[in-house]
Amino acid sequence: MPIFFSDPEAIAEHIIRDVGTELVVGLPLGLGKANHIVNALYARAVADRSINLTLFSALSRIVAMSFCEPRS
Protein backbone atom coordinates (compact mmCIF):
# COMPACT_ATOMS: atom_id res chain seq x y z
CA MET A 1 0.00 0.00 0.00
CA PRO A 2 1.46 3.41 -0.91
CA ILE A 3 2.50 5.85 1.77
CA PHE A 4 1.84 9.53 1.09
CA PHE A 5 4.08 12.31 2.39
CA SER A 6 3.83 16.08 2.26
CA ASP A 7 7.12 16.80 4.07
CA PRO A 8 10.46 16.06 2.35
CA GLU A 9 12.20 15.55 5.71
CA ALA A 10 9.66 12.87 6.60
CA ILE A 11 10.35 11.14 3.27
CA ALA A 12 14.10 11.28 3.93
CA GLU A 13 13.58 9.80 7.40
CA HIS A 14 11.44 6.99 5.96
CA ILE A 15 14.01 6.24 3.23
CA ILE A 16 16.88 6.07 5.73
CA ARG A 17 14.87 3.93 8.14
CA ASP A 18 13.74 1.57 5.35
CA VAL A 19 16.93 1.39 3.23
CA GLY A 20 19.69 2.11 5.73
CA THR A 21 22.53 4.60 5.80
CA GLU A 22 24.28 3.54 2.57
CA LEU A 23 22.36 5.61 0.02
CA VAL A 24 23.06 5.75 -3.72
CA VAL A 25 20.75 8.09 -5.62
CA GLY A 26 20.56 8.49 -9.39
CA LEU A 27 19.07 11.67 -10.83
CA PRO A 28 17.90 11.98 -14.44
CA LEU A 29 18.71 14.89 -16.69
CA GLY A 30 15.89 17.32 -17.29
CA LEU A 31 12.63 18.03 -15.58
CA GLY A 32 10.79 15.89 -13.08
CA LYS A 33 13.41 15.36 -10.40
CA ALA A 34 12.31 15.36 -6.80
CA ASN A 35 14.95 17.92 -5.78
CA HIS A 36 13.26 18.64 -2.46
CA ILE A 37 13.69 14.99 -1.45
CA VAL A 38 17.33 14.90 -2.56
CA ASN A 39 17.95 18.15 -0.66
CA ALA A 40 16.43 16.59 2.48
CA LEU A 41 18.63 13.49 2.09
CA TYR A 42 21.69 15.69 1.59
CA ALA A 43 20.88 17.75 4.69
CA ARG A 44 20.51 14.56 6.74
CA ALA A 45 23.85 13.23 5.43
CA VAL A 46 25.58 16.51 6.33
CA ALA A 47 24.07 16.47 9.83
CA ASP A 48 24.72 12.75 10.44
CA ARG A 49 28.16 11.48 9.42
CA SER A 50 26.98 7.85 9.66
CA ILE A 51 24.91 8.39 6.49
CA ASN A 52 26.89 7.71 3.33
CA LEU A 53 25.17 9.46 0.41
CA THR A 54 26.38 9.04 -3.16
CA LEU A 55 24.67 11.08 -5.89
CA PHE A 56 24.83 10.33 -9.60
CA SER A 57 23.38 12.62 -12.25
CA ALA A 58 22.90 12.03 -15.93
CA LEU A 59 26.20 13.89 -16.37
CA SER A 60 28.16 11.75 -13.91
CA ARG A 61 30.98 9.71 -15.33
CA ILE A 62 30.75 6.17 -14.02
CA VAL A 63 33.71 3.83 -14.39
CA ALA A 64 32.59 0.24 -14.74
CA MET A 65 34.02 -2.23 -12.25
CA SER A 66 34.11 -5.93 -12.84
CA PHE A 67 32.56 -8.05 -10.11
CA CYS A 68 35.69 -10.20 -10.23
CA GLU A 69 38.03 -7.34 -9.30
CA PRO A 70 38.99 -7.14 -5.64
CA ARG A 71 37.73 -4.05 -3.86
CA SER A 72 40.15 -1.96 -1.84
VONUTOR-68161 format. One record per residue (C-alpha): residue number from 1; x, y, z. Coordinates in pm, 1 decimal. Layout:
! VONUTOR-68161
n->NUM; x->X; y->Y; z->Z
...
END
This chain:
! VONUTOR-68161
n->1; x->0.0; y->0.0; z->0.0
n->2; x->146.0; y->340.9; z->-90.9
n->3; x->250.0; y->585.2; z->176.8
n->4; x->183.8; y->953.0; z->108.8
n->5; x->408.2; y->1231.4; z->239.4
n->6; x->383.1; y->1608.2; z->226.4
n->7; x->711.8; y->1680.2; z->407.5
n->8; x->1045.9; y->1606.1; z->235.2
n->9; x->1219.8; y->1555.4; z->570.6
n->10; x->965.8; y->1286.7; z->659.6
n->11; x->1034.6; y->1114.3; z->326.6
n->12; x->1410.2; y->1128.2; z->392.8
n->13; x->1357.5; y->980.0; z->739.8
n->14; x->1144.2; y->699.3; z->595.6
n->15; x->1401.0; y->623.5; z->322.9
n->16; x->1687.8; y->606.6; z->572.5
n->17; x->1486.7; y->392.6; z->814.4
n->18; x->1374.5; y->156.9; z->534.7
n->19; x->1692.9; y->138.6; z->323.2
n->20; x->1968.6; y->211.3; z->573.4
n->21; x->2253.3; y->459.6; z->579.6
n->22; x->2428.3; y->353.5; z->256.7
n->23; x->2235.6; y->560.6; z->1.7
n->24; x->2306.0; y->574.5; z->-371.9
n->25; x->2074.6; y->808.7; z->-561.7
n->26; x->2055.6; y->849.4; z->-939.4
n->27; x->1906.9; y->1167.2; z->-1082.5
n->28; x->1790.1; y->1197.5; z->-1444.2
n->29; x->1871.2; y->1489.4; z->-1668.6
n->30; x->1588.8; y->1731.9; z->-1728.6
n->31; x->1262.6; y->1803.0; z->-1557.7
n->32; x->1079.2; y->1588.8; z->-1308.2
n->33; x->1341.1; y->1536.3; z->-1040.5
n->34; x->1231.4; y->1535.8; z->-679.5
n->35; x->1495.3; y->1792.1; z->-578.3
n->36; x->1325.7; y->1864.1; z->-245.7
n->37; x->1368.8; y->1498.7; z->-145.1
n->38; x->1732.8; y->1489.7; z->-255.8
n->39; x->1795.2; y->1814.7; z->-65.9
n->40; x->1643.4; y->1659.0; z->247.6
n->41; x->1862.6; y->1348.7; z->209.1
n->42; x->2169.4; y->1569.3; z->159.3
n->43; x->2087.5; y->1775.0; z->469.0
n->44; x->2051.2; y->1455.9; z->673.6
n->45; x->2384.8; y->1323.1; z->543.1
n->46; x->2558.3; y->1651.2; z->633.0
n->47; x->2407.4; y->1646.9; z->983.1
n->48; x->2471.7; y->1274.7; z->1044.2
n->49; x->2815.8; y->1147.7; z->942.2
n->50; x->2698.2; y->784.6; z->966.0
n->51; x->2490.8; y->839.4; z->649.0
n->52; x->2689.1; y->770.9; z->332.5
n->53; x->2517.4; y->946.2; z->41.2
n->54; x->2637.7; y->903.9; z->-316.5
n->55; x->2467.4; y->1107.7; z->-588.8
n->56; x->2482.5; y->1033.3; z->-959.8
n->57; x->2337.7; y->1262.3; z->-1224.9
n->58; x->2290.0; y->1203.3; z->-1592.7
n->59; x->2619.7; y->1389.5; z->-1636.8
n->60; x->2816.3; y->1174.6; z->-1390.8
n->61; x->3097.8; y->971.0; z->-1532.7
n->62; x->3075.1; y->616.9; z->-1401.7
n->63; x->3370.6; y->383.5; z->-1438.5
n->64; x->3259.5; y->24.1; z->-1474.1
n->65; x->3401.5; y->-222.6; z->-1224.6
n->66; x->3410.7; y->-593.2; z->-1283.6
n->67; x->3255.5; y->-804.7; z->-1011.2
n->68; x->3569.2; y->-1020.4; z->-1023.4
n->69; x->3803.1; y->-734.3; z->-930.2
n->70; x->3899.0; y->-713.7; z->-563.6
n->71; x->3773.0; y->-404.8; z->-386.3
n->72; x->4015.1; y->-195.7; z->-184.0
END
